[in-house]
Amino acid sequence: MNFISVCIKVAMIVLALALVVYSSPLTDNKRNCQMNCELQDYKPICGTDDAGITRTFNNLCILKTENCLRTYTFQKTGDGVCP
């Protein structure tokens, strides 16, 4: 694994942590969102929402959690980073 790959993985983990920490609201009494994703489980996936916006997520758990917390509609459209 080269230095750039390690830096990218670390940056993605930091970004995921920041999203979880600064999400507003973190908890919602009306929703029961899963909040226990393995941030070290780096298996990037590409997701697309109803508007056709694509976004890379660190793993499927994070995609599902962000969908719940933010009422997004992302669906997995492929393995790996989005083109």
N, CA, C and O atoms as CSV, one atom per row, in Angstrom:
chain,resi,resn,atom,element,x,y,z
A,1,MET,N,N,0.862,-1.173,0.000
A,1,MET,CA,C,0.000,0.000,0.000
A,1,MET,C,C,0.906,1.232,0.000
A,1,MET,O,O,1.785,1.369,0.850
A,2,ASN,N,N,0.680,2.117,-0.955
A,2,ASN,CA,C,1.547,3.291,-1.024
A,2,ASN,C,C,1.038,4.417,-0.133
A,2,ASN,O,O,-0.072,4.366,0.397
A,3,PHE,N,N,1.870,5.420,0.014
A,3,PHE,CA,C,1.604,6.535,0.925
A,3,PHE,C,C,0.306,7.259,0.573
A,3,PHE,O,O,-0.463,7.612,1.466
A,4,ILE,N,N,0.057,7.481,-0.706
A,4,ILE,CA,C,-1.146,8.211,-1.128
A,4,ILE,C,C,-2.403,7.425,-0.763
A,4,ILE,O,O,-3.388,8.009,-0.310
A,5,SER,N,N,-2.378,6.118,-0.955
A,5,SER,CA,C,-3.540,5.292,-0.595
A,5,SER,C,C,-3.831,5.374,0.896
A,5,SER,O,O,-4.988,5.469,1.306
A,6,VAL,N,N,-2.783,5.337,1.699
A,6,VAL,CA,C,-2.958,5.431,3.146
A,6,VAL,C,C,-3.542,6.787,3.514
A,6,VAL,O,O,-4.450,6.871,4.341
A,7,CYS,N,N,-3.022,7.853,2.902
A,7,CYS,CA,C,-3.529,9.204,3.182
A,7,CYS,C,C,-4.998,9.336,2.801
A,7,CYS,O,O,-5.776,9.953,3.528
A,8,ILE,N,N,-5.380,8.762,1.668
A,8,ILE,CA,C,-6.776,8.832,1.229
A,8,ILE,C,C,-7.673,8.085,2.215
A,8,ILE,O,O,-8.744,8.578,2.570
A,9,LYS,N,N,-7.252,6.912,2.657
A,9,LYS,CA,C,-8.058,6.145,3.614
A,9,LYS,C,C,-8.206,6.888,4.933
A,9,LYS,O,O,-9.292,6.932,5.511
A,10,VAL,N,N,-7.104,7.474,5.410
A,10,VAL,CA,C,-7.160,8.236,6.662
A,10,VAL,C,C,-8.094,9.429,6.505
A,10,VAL,O,O,-8.890,9.718,7.398
A,11,ALA,N,N,-7.999,10.123,5.373
A,11,ALA,CA,C,-8.869,11.277,5.132
A,11,ALA,C,C,-10.336,10.861,5.094
A,11,ALA,O,O,-11.189,11.576,5.621
A,12,MET,N,N,-10.645,9.723,4.484
A,12,MET,CA,C,-12.030,9.243,4.418
A,12,MET,C,C,-12.546,8.895,5.816
A,12,MET,O,O,-13.701,9.175,6.136
A,13,ILE,N,N,-11.701,8.292,6.644
A,13,ILE,CA,C,-12.112,7.957,8.007
A,13,ILE,C,C,-12.370,9.222,8.809
A,13,ILE,O,O,-13.356,9.305,9.542
A,14,VAL,N,N,-11.484,10.212,8.674
A,14,VAL,CA,C,-11.668,11.482,9.382
A,14,VAL,C,C,-12.948,12.161,8.912
A,14,VAL,O,O,-13.699,12.695,9.728
A,15,LEU,N,N,-13.204,12.145,7.608
A,15,LEU,CA,C,-14.429,12.741,7.072
A,15,LEU,C,C,-15.665,12.032,7.618
A,15,LEU,O,O,-16.635,12.680,8.009
A,16,ALA,N,N,-15.628,10.714,7.643
A,16,ALA,CA,C,-16.773,9.961,8.167
A,16,ALA,C,C,-17.013,10.285,9.636
A,16,ALA,O,O,-18.156,10.457,10.059
A,17,LEU,N,N,-15.937,10.369,10.413
A,17,LEU,CA,C,-16.085,10.736,11.820
A,17,LEU,C,C,-16.669,12.130,11.970
A,17,LEU,O,O,-17.541,12.357,12.809
A,18,ALA,N,N,-16.189,13.065,11.158
A,18,ALA,CA,C,-16.701,14.437,11.226
A,18,ALA,C,C,-18.183,14.474,10.876
A,18,ALA,O,O,-18.953,15.198,11.509
A,19,LEU,N,N,-18.588,13.701,9.873
A,19,LEU,CA,C,-20.001,13.669,9.491
A,19,LEU,C,C,-20.867,13.140,10.625
A,19,LEU,O,O,-21.950,13.665,10.884
A,20,VAL,N,N,-20.394,12.113,11.291
A,20,VAL,CA,C,-21.164,11.547,12.398
A,20,VAL,C,C,-21.219,12.521,13.570
A,20,VAL,O,O,-22.276,12.721,14.168
A,21,VAL,N,N,-20.072,13.128,13.897
A,21,VAL,CA,C,-20.006,14.032,15.047
A,21,VAL,C,C,-20.812,15.298,14.815
A,21,VAL,O,O,-21.510,15.762,15.716
A,22,TYR,N,N,-20.725,15.860,13.622
A,22,TYR,CA,C,-21.366,17.147,13.363
A,22,TYR,C,C,-22.729,17.031,12.693
A,22,TYR,O,O,-23.314,18.042,12.304
A,23,SER,N,N,-23.238,15.818,12.554
A,23,SER,CA,C,-24.571,15.645,11.981
A,23,SER,C,C,-25.598,16.321,12.867
A,23,SER,O,O,-25.497,16.314,14.094
A,24,SER,N,N,-26.576,16.898,12.218
A,24,SER,CA,C,-27.596,17.594,12.991
A,24,SER,C,C,-28.962,17.130,12.526
A,24,SER,O,O,-29.290,17.363,11.363
A,25,PRO,N,N,-29.746,16.520,13.309
A,25,PRO,CA,C,-29.472,16.057,14.670
A,25,PRO,C,C,-28.808,14.696,14.645
A,25,PRO,O,O,-28.989,13.931,13.698
A,26,LEU,N,N,-28.042,14.388,15.676
A,26,LEU,CA,C,-27.410,13.080,15.775
A,26,LEU,C,C,-28.429,12.008,16.111
A,26,LEU,O,O,-28.324,10.873,15.647
A,27,THR,N,N,-29.402,12.364,16.907
A,27,THR,CA,C,-30.454,11.409,17.233
A,27,THR,C,C,-31.794,12.062,16.971
A,27,THR,O,O,-31.946,13.278,17.088
A,28,ASP,N,N,-32.725,11.266,16.627
A,28,ASP,CA,C,-34.064,11.750,16.348
A,28,ASP,C,C,-35.020,10.744,16.968
A,28,ASP,O,O,-34.982,9.558,16.642
A,29,ASN,N,N,-35.864,11.215,17.851
A,29,ASN,CA,C,-36.778,10.317,18.546
A,29,ASN,C,C,-37.745,9.619,17.598
A,29,ASN,O,O,-38.275,8.561,17.938
A,30,LYS,N,N,-37.984,10.182,16.423
A,30,LYS,CA,C,-38.922,9.586,15.477
A,30,LYS,C,C,-38.270,8.491,14.640
A,30,LYS,O,O,-38.966,7.648,14.074
A,31,ARG,N,N,-36.944,8.494,14.556
A,31,ARG,CA,C,-36.224,7.506,13.751
A,31,ARG,C,C,-35.275,6.720,14.637
A,31,ARG,O,O,-34.753,7.243,15.621
A,32,ASN,N,N,-35.060,5.491,14.290
A,32,ASN,CA,C,-34.105,4.658,15.003
A,32,ASN,C,C,-32.955,4.352,14.052
A,32,ASN,O,O,-32.921,3.290,13.431
A,33,CYS,N,N,-32.006,5.293,13.940
A,33,CYS,CA,C,-30.901,5.164,12.999
A,33,CYS,C,C,-29.750,4.380,13.618
A,33,CYS,O,O,-29.362,4.612,14.763
A,34,GLN,N,N,-29.221,3.455,12.842
A,34,GLN,CA,C,-28.047,2.705,13.276
A,34,GLN,C,C,-26.859,3.658,13.340
A,34,GLN,O,O,-26.616,4.410,12.396
A,35,MET,N,N,-26.125,3.632,14.438
A,35,MET,CA,C,-24.988,4.542,14.610
A,35,MET,C,C,-23.715,3.778,14.956
A,35,MET,O,O,-22.792,4.362,15.525
A,36,ASN,N,N,-23.639,2.509,14.633
A,36,ASN,CA,C,-22.474,1.724,15.044
A,36,ASN,C,C,-21.734,1.117,13.858
A,36,ASN,O,O,-21.415,-0.071,13.865
A,37,CYS,N,N,-21.464,1.923,12.849
A,37,CYS,CA,C,-20.714,1.455,11.682
A,37,CYS,C,C,-19.240,1.309,12.034
A,37,CYS,O,O,-18.700,2.074,12.833
A,38,GLU,N,N,-18.609,0.330,11.436
A,38,GLU,CA,C,-17.168,0.145,11.589
A,38,GLU,C,C,-16.465,1.104,10.640
A,38,GLU,O,O,-16.450,0.882,9.430
A,39,LEU,N,N,-15.882,2.168,11.181
A,39,LEU,CA,C,-15.209,3.159,10.346
A,39,LEU,C,C,-13.931,2.597,9.736
A,39,LEU,O,O,-13.472,3.083,8.703
A,40,GLN,N,N,-13.352,1.574,10.369
A,40,GLN,CA,C,-12.149,0.966,9.820
A,40,GLN,C,C,-12.470,0.027,8.663
A,40,GLN,O,O,-11.566,-0.381,7.933
A,41,ASP,N,N,-13.732,-0.319,8.486
A,41,ASP,CA,C,-14.160,-1.226,7.422
A,41,ASP,C,C,-14.262,-0.434,6.125
A,41,ASP,O,O,-15.357,-0.077,5.688
A,42,TYR,N,N,-13.110,-0.162,5.514
A,42,TYR,CA,C,-13.064,0.672,4.310
A,42,TYR,C,C,-13.303,-0.185,3.077
A,42,TYR,O,O,-12.387,-0.822,2.557
A,43,LYS,N,N,-14.546,-0.190,2.621
A,43,LYS,CA,C,-14.947,-0.878,1.394
A,43,LYS,C,C,-15.810,0.112,0.621
A,43,LYS,O,O,-17.037,0.014,0.640
A,44,PRO,N,N,-15.166,1.076,-0.065
A,44,PRO,CA,C,-15.922,2.161,-0.686
A,44,PRO,C,C,-16.971,1.660,-1.673
A,44,PRO,O,O,-16.770,0.694,-2.409
A,45,ILE,N,N,-18.097,2.367,-1.651
A,45,ILE,CA,C,-19.166,2.080,-2.604
A,45,ILE,C,C,-19.643,3.395,-3.198
A,45,ILE,O,O,-19.508,4.457,-2.591
A,46,CYS,N,N,-20.195,3.301,-4.380
A,46,CYS,CA,C,-20.768,4.471,-5.036
A,46,CYS,C,C,-22.277,4.421,-4.843
A,46,CYS,O,O,-22.906,3.380,-5.031
A,47,GLY,N,N,-22.842,5.550,-4.468
A,47,GLY,CA,C,-24.283,5.643,-4.287
A,47,GLY,C,C,-24.861,6.767,-5.125
A,47,GLY,O,O,-24.199,7.776,-5.370
A,48,THR,N,N,-26.084,6.591,-5.556
A,48,THR,CA,C,-26.788,7.606,-6.336
A,48,THR,C,C,-28.139,7.851,-5.683
A,48,THR,O,O,-28.819,6.915,-5.263
A,49,ASP,N,N,-28.523,9.139,-5.601
A,49,ASP,CA,C,-29.819,9.457,-4.994
A,49,ASP,C,C,-30.879,9.657,-6.070
A,49,ASP,O,O,-30.604,9.508,-7.260
A,50,ASP,N,N,-32.090,9.996,-5.640
A,50,ASP,CA,C,-33.213,10.156,-6.567
A,50,ASP,C,C,-33.001,11.272,-7.578
A,50,ASP,O,O,-33.591,11.250,-8.657
A,51,ALA,N,N,-32.161,12.253,-7.240
A,51,ALA,CA,C,-31.887,13.376,-8.140
A,51,ALA,C,C,-30.746,13.068,-9.103
A,51,ALA,O,O,-30.408,13.900,-9.944
A,52,GLY,N,N,-30.148,11.881,-8.989
A,52,GLY,CA,C,-29.049,11.504,-9.866
A,52,GLY,C,C,-27.678,11.933,-9.367
A,52,GLY,O,O,-26.687,11.807,-10.086
A,53,ILE,N,N,-27.616,12.439,-8.138
A,53,ILE,CA,C,-26.343,12.849,-7.550
A,53,ILE,C,C,-25.606,11.600,-7.081
A,53,ILE,O,O,-26.184,10.741,-6.416
A,54,THR,N,N,-24.317,11.506,-7.434
A,54,THR,CA,C,-23.517,10.368,-6.990
A,54,THR,C,C,-22.573,10.804,-5.884
A,54,THR,O,O,-22.126,11.950,-5.833
A,55,ARG,N,N,-22.284,9.860,-5.003
A,55,ARG,CA,C,-21.406,10.145,-3.869
A,55,ARG,C,C,-20.764,8.844,-3.410
A,55,ARG,O,O,-21.399,7.790,-3.412
A,56,THR,N,N,-19.504,8.931,-3.020
A,56,THR,CA,C,-18.784,7.771,-2.502
A,56,THR,C,C,-18.938,7.704,-0.987
A,56,THR,O,O,-18.785,8.708,-0.292
A,57,PHE,N,N,-19.240,6.516,-0.489
A,57,PHE,CA,C,-19.349,6.258,0.945
A,57,PHE,C,C,-18.282,5.238,1.327
A,57,PHE,O,O,-17.916,4.390,0.513
A,58,ASN,N,N,-17.781,5.314,2.561
A,58,ASN,CA,C,-16.740,4.381,3.015
A,58,ASN,C,C,-17.210,2.934,3.012
A,58,ASN,O,O,-16.418,2.025,2.765
A,59,ASN,N,N,-18.497,2.712,3.285
A,59,ASN,CA,C,-19.063,1.365,3.250
A,59,ASN,C,C,-20.592,1.485,3.240
A,59,ASN,O,O,-21.138,2.575,3.410
A,60,LEU,N,N,-21.263,0.369,3.042
A,60,LEU,CA,C,-22.725,0.364,2.937
A,60,LEU,C,C,-23.394,0.810,4.233
A,60,LEU,O,O,-24.436,1.465,4.197
A,61,CYS,N,N,-22.814,0.467,5.363
A,61,CYS,CA,C,-23.386,0.869,6.654
A,61,CYS,C,C,-23.446,2.390,6.769
A,61,CYS,O,O,-24.449,2.939,7.224
A,62,ILE,N,N,-22.386,3.064,6.362
A,62,ILE,CA,C,-22.364,4.526,6.444
A,62,ILE,C,C,-23.393,5.124,5.493
A,62,ILE,O,O,-24.052,6.103,5.846
A,63,LEU,N,N,-23.548,4.563,4.304
A,63,LEU,CA,C,-24.582,5.038,3.376
A,63,LEU,C,C,-25.958,4.938,4.035
A,63,LEU,O,O,-26.728,5.898,4.019
A,64,LYS,N,N,-26.264,3.781,4.611
A,64,LYS,CA,C,-27.577,3.586,5.237
A,64,LYS,C,C,-27.783,4.511,6.434
A,64,LYS,O,O,-28.878,5.039,6.629
A,65,THR,N,N,-26.739,4.709,7.233
A,65,THR,CA,C,-26.844,5.588,8.399
A,65,THR,C,C,-27.095,7.026,7.979
A,65,THR,O,O,-27.957,7.696,8.548
A,66,GLU,N,N,-26.350,7.507,6.986
A,66,GLU,CA,C,-26.552,8.878,6.525
A,66,GLU,C,C,-27.925,9.042,5.880
A,66,GLU,O,O,-28.555,10.087,6.037
A,67,ASN,N,N,-28.397,8.029,5.160
A,67,ASN,CA,C,-29.756,8.091,4.616
A,67,ASN,C,C,-30.768,8.290,5.737
A,67,ASN,O,O,-31.691,9.095,5.610
A,68,CYS,N,N,-30.598,7.570,6.816
A,68,CYS,CA,C,-31.530,7.653,7.942
A,68,CYS,C,C,-31.423,8.995,8.660
A,68,CYS,O,O,-32.432,9.655,8.910
A,69,LEU,N,N,-30.197,9.393,8.990
A,69,LEU,CA,C,-30.001,10.626,9.758
A,69,LEU,C,C,-30.427,11.870,8.991
A,69,LEU,O,O,-31.004,12.794,9.564
A,70,ARG,N,N,-30.144,11.889,7.713
A,70,ARG,CA,C,-30.368,13.097,6.911
A,70,ARG,C,C,-31.534,12.952,5.931
A,70,ARG,O,O,-31.772,13.836,5.107
A,71,THR,N,N,-32.239,11.863,6.021
A,71,THR,CA,C,-33.340,11.544,5.100
A,71,THR,C,C,-32.899,11.634,3.641
A,71,THR,O,O,-33.631,12.139,2.790
A,72,TYR,N,N,-31.687,11.134,3.362
A,72,TYR,CA,C,-31.199,11.006,1.987
A,72,TYR,C,C,-31.848,9.782,1.355
A,72,TYR,O,O,-32.483,8.978,2.037
A,73,THR,N,N,-31.679,9.655,0.050
A,73,THR,CA,C,-32.246,8.517,-0.671
A,73,THR,C,C,-31.183,7.776,-1.483
A,73,THR,O,O,-31.493,7.195,-2.523
A,74,PHE,N,N,-29.935,7.792,-1.016
A,74,PHE,CA,C,-28.863,7.137,-1.770
A,74,PHE,C,C,-29.055,5.630,-1.794
A,74,PHE,O,O,-29.418,5.013,-0.792
A,75,GLN,N,N,-28.804,5.056,-2.955
A,75,GLN,CA,C,-28.818,3.613,-3.152
A,75,GLN,C,C,-27.458,3.216,-3.707
A,75,GLN,O,O,-26.860,3.960,-4.485
A,76,LYS,N,N,-26.976,2.063,-3.315
A,76,LYS,CA,C,-25.698,1.572,-3.834
A,76,LYS,C,C,-25.838,1.312,-5.322
A,76,LYS,O,O,-26.750,0.613,-5.762
A,77,THR,N,N,-24.907,1.894,-6.103
A,77,THR,CA,C,-24.923,1.681,-7.549
A,77,THR,C,C,-23.676,0.972,-8.038
A,77,THR,O,O,-23.588,0.606,-9.210
A,78,GLY,N,N,-22.705,0.774,-7.147
A,78,GLY,CA,C,-21.505,0.054,-7.552
A,78,GLY,C,C,-20.489,-0.033,-6.436
A,78,GLY,O,O,-20.544,0.710,-5.456
A,79,ASP,N,N,-19.560,-0.960,-6.606
A,79,ASP,CA,C,-18.459,-1.093,-5.657
A,79,ASP,C,C,-17.349,-0.133,-6.047
A,79,ASP,O,O,-17.147,0.146,-7.229
A,80,GLY,N,N,-16.630,0.371,-5.051
A,80,GLY,CA,C,-15.514,1.274,-5.301
A,80,GLY,C,C,-15.950,2.727,-5.329
A,80,GLY,O,O,-17.126,3.058,-5.176
A,81,VAL,N,N,-14.953,3.583,-5.532
A,81,VAL,CA,C,-15.168,5.028,-5.570
A,81,VAL,C,C,-15.967,5.394,-6.815
A,81,VAL,O,O,-15.776,4.800,-7.876
A,82,CYS,N,N,-16.852,6.361,-6.688
A,82,CYS,CA,C,-17.642,6.821,-7.838
A,82,CYS,C,C,-16.720,7.433,-8.894
A,82,CYS,O,O,-15.718,8.065,-8.559
A,83,PRO,N,N,-17.059,7.242,-10.154
A,83,PRO,CA,C,-16.242,7.844,-11.230
A,83,PRO,C,C,-16.371,9.353,-11.251
A,83,PRO,O,O,-15.755,10.014,-12.088
